[in-house]
Amino acid sequence: LAGRMGDAAGPTTYNSATKRVEKEMKKHLAFLPQGMNLNQPSESHAEFTWLYASPKALVGINNEDNQQGVSGEEALSLFRSGQKLTPRGCTYEDFGRRTKNGEPSKGFQHVVRINRVLVSKSAFKQAQRLAGEKAGQLRAACYAVAKKYVPSKSVPAWIEKKIPTVEVNGKWKLQEGGMGTPAAFIEMTIKSTGVVSNDRLAEKFQGAIKASQKSIEAKLKQLAKGAKYVWETGAVYFEK
């Protein structure tokens, strides 16, 4: 069961984990485009700061969201806090248009507000790295349990590297009792963000539970007919 849960939980690859983290972070954080930074003239008001102007847009941000001086660790904290709030929507909010230098003949600029917490690019990348280190720990916790009973269980290398970490941070717990008796039990606890609240993840785990239930029922029927059981792998076979 633990192995099936590890197989069902994402992300499946290191690259997909990295992309997923970046995609999720961009729902809450942003950094200025290359070449657009506060070294350029900016105008600050009581609650709003105009950051920069390009040929097509005049861009500003609410002062409370202008956090370009924070560290990577602080940016990660802002990201985690943002995940608990109502989604912000589009990254850029268009407030309308204005003429360039008051002359319509020169075209228009969009007046835009950045609808994200703005951090420096280096802080964003550091926060992304820190968040990425936690990606895959849920799978690692499941596999840590599985490998206690089936050491030969195949685990992706990038996930297996995280098993020592989840052993230290307490993301999994295993308890046995009455082994070798009719009252034997094995109880495992997996702790990770979204195990209960993420409906999609819960559905995957329910699928793993049902698959294990069917497998156990099928194996018990075979054992009742005289089949042999391989403890190291869980395989059932009939002797020829």
VEXDREN-2710 file (C-alpha; in Angstrom, 1 decimal):
% VEXDREN-2710
k/r/px/py/pz
1/LEU/0.0/0.0/0.0
2/ALA/2.8/2.4/0.9
3/GLY/4.5/1.7/-2.4
4/ARG/1.3/2.3/-4.4
5/MET/0.8/5.6/-2.5
6/GLY/4.3/6.6/-3.4
7/ASP/3.7/5.7/-7.1
8/ALA/0.4/7.6/-7.1
9/ALA/1.7/10.8/-5.5
10/GLY/3.4/13.4/-7.7
11/PRO/5.6/14.8/-9.0
12/THR/6.8/12.0/-11.2
13/THR/10.1/13.5/-12.3
14/TYR/12.6/16.0/-10.9
15/ASN/11.9/18.3/-14.0
16/SER/8.2/18.2/-13.5
17/ALA/8.7/19.0/-9.8
18/THR/10.8/22.0/-10.6
19/LYS/8.3/23.3/-13.2
20/ARG/5.4/22.7/-10.8
21/VAL/7.1/24.7/-8.0
22/GLU/7.8/27.6/-10.4
23/LYS/4.3/27.6/-11.7
24/GLU/2.8/27.7/-8.2
25/MET/5.2/30.4/-7.0
26/LYS/4.3/32.6/-10.0
27/LYS/0.7/32.6/-8.7
28/HIS/1.9/34.6/-5.7
29/LEU/5.3/36.2/-6.4
30/ALA/6.8/38.1/-9.3
31/PHE/10.1/39.8/-10.2
32/LEU/10.7/42.7/-12.6
33/PRO/11.6/41.9/-16.2
34/GLN/15.3/42.0/-17.1
35/GLY/16.4/45.6/-17.4
36/MET/13.4/47.0/-15.5
37/ASN/14.5/47.7/-11.9
38/LEU/14.4/50.5/-9.4
39/ASN/17.6/52.0/-10.7
40/GLN/15.3/53.6/-13.2
41/PRO/13.2/56.6/-12.1
42/SER/10.3/55.6/-10.0
43/GLU/7.6/57.7/-8.3
44/SER/6.2/56.6/-4.9
45/HIS/2.9/57.7/-3.4
46/ALA/1.3/56.9/0.0
47/GLU/0.0/53.5/-1.1
48/PHE/1.3/53.0/-4.7
49/THR/4.6/53.2/-6.6
50/TRP/5.1/53.6/-10.3
51/LEU/8.0/51.3/-11.1
52/TYR/8.9/51.8/-14.8
53/ALA/7.5/52.7/-18.2
54/SER/8.0/50.8/-21.4
55/PRO/6.8/51.9/-24.9
56/LYS/3.5/50.0/-24.3
57/ALA/2.9/50.2/-20.6
58/LEU/3.2/52.3/-17.4
59/VAL/3.7/49.8/-14.6
60/GLY/3.2/50.2/-10.8
61/ILE/2.4/48.2/-7.7
62/ASN/0.7/48.6/-4.3
63/ASN/3.4/49.5/-1.8
64/GLU/2.4/46.6/0.5
65/ASP/3.3/44.2/-2.4
66/ASN/6.6/45.9/-3.2
67/GLN/9.0/43.6/-1.2
68/GLN/12.1/43.7/-3.4
69/GLY/14.4/43.9/-0.4
70/VAL/13.5/40.6/1.2
71/SER/15.7/37.5/1.3
72/GLY/15.0/34.2/-0.3
73/GLU/13.8/32.7/3.0
74/GLU/11.5/35.7/3.5
75/ALA/10.2/35.3/-0.1
76/LEU/9.4/31.7/0.6
77/SER/7.5/32.7/3.7
78/LEU/5.5/35.3/1.6
79/PHE/4.8/32.6/-0.9
80/ARG/3.5/30.1/1.8
81/SER/1.3/32.9/3.3
82/GLY/-0.1/33.7/-0.1
83/GLN/-1.1/30.1/-0.7
84/LYS/-3.5/30.4/2.3
85/LEU/-5.3/33.4/0.8
86/THR/-7.8/33.9/-2.0
87/PRO/-6.1/33.5/-5.4
88/ARG/-5.0/36.9/-6.8
89/GLY/-6.0/36.3/-10.4
90/CYS/-4.1/37.8/-13.3
91/THR/-0.5/38.8/-12.8
92/TYR/-1.0/42.2/-14.4
93/GLU/-4.2/44.3/-14.0
94/ASP/-4.9/46.7/-16.8
95/PHE/-6.4/50.0/-15.5
96/GLY/-6.8/51.6/-18.9
97/ARG/-4.8/53.6/-21.3
98/ARG/-3.1/57.0/-21.4
99/THR/-1.6/59.0/-24.2
100/LYS/2.1/59.3/-24.5
101/ASN/3.2/62.7/-23.2
102/GLY/-0.3/63.9/-23.7
103/GLU/-0.2/63.5/-27.4
104/PRO/-2.6/60.9/-28.9
105/SER/-0.7/61.0/-32.2
106/LYS/2.2/59.3/-30.4
107/GLY/0.1/56.4/-29.4
108/PHE/-1.1/55.0/-26.0
109/GLN/0.3/53.2/-23.0
110/HIS/-1.5/50.7/-20.9
111/VAL/-1.6/51.6/-17.2
112/VAL/-0.9/48.4/-15.4
113/ARG/-0.6/47.2/-11.8
114/ILE/1.5/44.2/-10.8
115/ASN/-1.0/41.9/-8.9
116/ARG/1.7/39.9/-7.1
117/VAL/4.1/40.3/-4.3
118/LEU/7.2/41.7/-6.0
119/VAL/10.6/40.4/-4.9
120/SER/14.0/40.5/-6.5
121/LYS/14.9/37.9/-9.1
122/SER/17.6/36.4/-6.8
123/ALA/15.2/36.1/-3.9
124/PHE/12.6/34.4/-6.2
125/LYS/15.2/31.9/-7.4
126/GLN/16.4/31.2/-3.9
127/ALA/12.8/30.7/-2.7
128/GLN/12.2/28.4/-5.7
129/ARG/15.2/26.3/-4.7
130/LEU/14.2/26.1/-1.1
131/ALA/10.6/25.1/-2.1
132/GLY/12.0/22.6/-4.6
133/GLU/13.9/20.8/-1.9
134/LYS/10.6/19.9/-0.3
135/ALA/9.1/18.7/-3.6
136/GLY/8.9/14.9/-3.6
137/GLN/9.1/14.5/0.2
138/LEU/5.5/13.1/0.3
139/ARG/6.6/10.3/-2.1
140/ALA/9.7/9.8/-0.2
141/ALA/7.7/9.3/3.1
142/CYS/5.6/6.7/1.4
143/TYR/8.5/4.8/-0.1
144/ALA/10.4/5.0/3.3
145/VAL/7.6/2.8/4.7
146/ALA/7.4/0.5/1.7
147/LYS/11.2/-0.2/1.7
148/LYS/11.0/-1.2/5.4
149/TYR/9.1/-4.3/4.2
150/VAL/10.2/-4.6/0.6
151/PRO/13.8/-3.4/0.3
152/SER/13.8/-4.2/-3.4
153/LYS/11.0/-1.7/-4.1
154/SER/12.1/0.5/-7.0
155/VAL/12.3/4.2/-6.2
156/PRO/13.4/7.0/-8.5
157/ALA/16.9/8.1/-7.5
158/TRP/16.0/11.8/-6.9
159/ILE/13.2/10.6/-4.5
160/GLU/15.4/8.1/-2.7
161/LYS/17.8/10.8/-1.9
162/LYS/15.1/12.5/0.2
163/ILE/14.3/9.4/2.3
164/PRO/16.9/10.3/5.0
165/THR/15.4/13.8/5.2
166/VAL/11.8/12.6/5.8
167/GLU/13.2/10.2/8.4
168/VAL/14.5/13.2/10.3
169/ASN/11.7/15.7/9.8
170/GLY/9.0/13.2/10.9
171/LYS/6.9/13.1/7.7
172/TRP/6.3/9.4/8.3
173/LYS/5.8/7.1/11.3
174/LEU/5.5/3.4/11.5
175/GLN/4.1/1.3/14.4
176/GLU/3.8/-2.5/14.6
177/GLY/2.0/-4.6/17.2
178/GLY/1.3/-8.3/17.9
179/MET/3.5/-9.5/15.0
180/GLY/3.3/-13.2/14.5
181/THR/-0.2/-13.4/16.2
182/PRO/-3.7/-13.2/14.9
183/ALA/-3.9/-9.7/16.4
184/ALA/-0.9/-8.4/14.3
185/PHE/-1.2/-4.9/12.9
186/ILE/0.9/-2.4/11.0
187/GLU/0.0/1.3/11.3
188/MET/1.6/4.0/9.2
189/THR/1.2/7.8/9.3
190/ILE/2.2/10.1/6.5
191/LYS/2.3/13.8/7.2
192/SER/2.6/16.3/4.3
193/THR/0.8/19.4/2.9
194/GLY/-2.3/18.4/1.0
195/VAL/-2.7/14.8/2.2
196/VAL/-6.2/15.7/3.5
197/SER/-7.0/19.0/1.9
198/ASN/-6.0/18.2/-1.7
199/ASP/-9.0/16.4/-3.2
200/ARG/-7.0/15.2/-6.2
201/LEU/-4.3/13.7/-4.0
202/ALA/-6.8/12.1/-1.7
203/GLU/-8.5/10.6/-4.7
204/LYS/-5.2/9.1/-5.8
205/PHE/-4.6/7.6/-2.4
206/GLN/-8.1/6.2/-2.3
207/GLY/-7.3/4.5/-5.6
208/ALA/-4.1/3.0/-4.1
209/ILE/-6.1/1.7/-1.1
210/LYS/-8.7/0.1/-3.3
211/ALA/-6.0/-1.5/-5.5
212/SER/-4.2/-2.9/-2.5
213/GLN/-7.5/-4.2/-1.1
214/LYS/-8.2/-6.1/-4.4
215/SER/-4.7/-7.4/-4.5
216/ILE/-4.8/-8.7/-0.9
217/GLU/-8.2/-10.4/-1.5
218/ALA/-6.9/-12.0/-4.7
219/LYS/-3.8/-13.3/-3.0
220/LEU/-5.7/-14.6/0.0
221/LYS/-7.9/-16.6/-2.3
222/GLN/-4.8/-18.1/-4.0
223/LEU/-3.1/-18.9/-0.6
224/ALA/-6.3/-20.6/0.5
225/LYS/-5.9/-22.9/-2.5
226/GLY/-2.3/-23.8/-1.6
227/ALA/-0.2/-21.1/-3.2
228/LYS/3.1/-20.0/-1.8
229/TYR/3.9/-16.4/-0.7
230/VAL/7.2/-14.6/-1.2
231/TRP/7.7/-12.3/1.7
232/GLU/10.5/-10.3/0.1
233/THR/8.4/-9.3/-2.9
234/GLY/4.8/-10.0/-2.1
235/ALA/4.5/-12.4/-5.0
236/VAL/2.1/-15.4/-4.9
237/TYR/2.8/-18.6/-6.9
238/PHE/1.8/-22.2/-7.2
239/GLU/4.5/-24.8/-7.1
240/LYS/4.8/-26.9/-10.3
END
